[in-house]
Amino acid sequence: MSQKVKLGHKNTPTLSAVTPAEARAIAKEAYIYGYPLVGNYRIQYAYYVDKKNPEYMAPWNHIKNIHNVYTPADTAVQTPNSDTPYSWIGLDLRAEPIVISVPAIDKKRYYSVEMWDAYTYIIGYAGSRTTGNDAGNIMVVGLGWKGATPKGIKKVYVSDTDFGNVVFRTQLFDPADIENIVKIQNQYKVRPLSAFLGTPPPPAAPVVNFIKPLTKDEQRTSLEFFNIINPRQTLGFKTPAEYFGQCVASIG
């Protein structure tokens, strides 16, 4: 790729300045950059937006506990575990941070709380191997949040995007253990920071008009791919997607 199409605000080329070879290079780089985002968006749409989808979980910032192990019928996620029943949260951090609360869990039982952003970048982990099996509260914040860590929060995790995912994995010892899993899952809590503090909530974030995601096969060839990675079209992603979108726009 030539120097004049190097990504960035000052170097973003105009449509007339781009040669066919440069346009191909930009499109290729955009596809590689956007691939995890588009794949993750498909999961988020199925789990938190499309209520008609058989794999729909719950609205954003609500928890859905799965009181069983995954089967071949669960296809949104490519390689789920079969010995750790899941709990899912779709994060919308635009209005305020989200607080996740966990109970004390027997130290013989592994559990984890994995958080990742819209690009599938891992924000962090809580649970047996990081924060331990004691009861506690953690908080996930967006890049725009500013404030002191509230009392009672064990750890703060910062997301690069306003929308993300949280998945709990709770170890199942054997089929008869599922009742114990259900008791633990029912004690997982998620709430906005204002609800945790008992203060008035901030103004609600604008409603998002989510566009239809691509199937796995469509993702390979459809030009709609570039609409999904456009921050103004989907989830309001912040930089670097903003300036990357400008570079993609330069090829029409």
Secondary structure, DSSP 8 states (H G I E B T S, - for coil): --GGG-SSTTT---GGG--HHHHHHHHHHHHHHHHHHHHHHHHHIIIII-TTSTT---STT-EEE--S---TT--SSSS--SSS-EEEEEEE-SSS-EEEEE----TTS-EEEEEEETT--EEEEEETTTT-SS-EEEEEE-TT------TT--EEEE-SSSEEEEEEEE---SGGGHHHHHHHHTT-EEEEHHHHHT-----------------TTGGGT-THHHHHS-TTTTT---TTHHHHHHHHHTT-
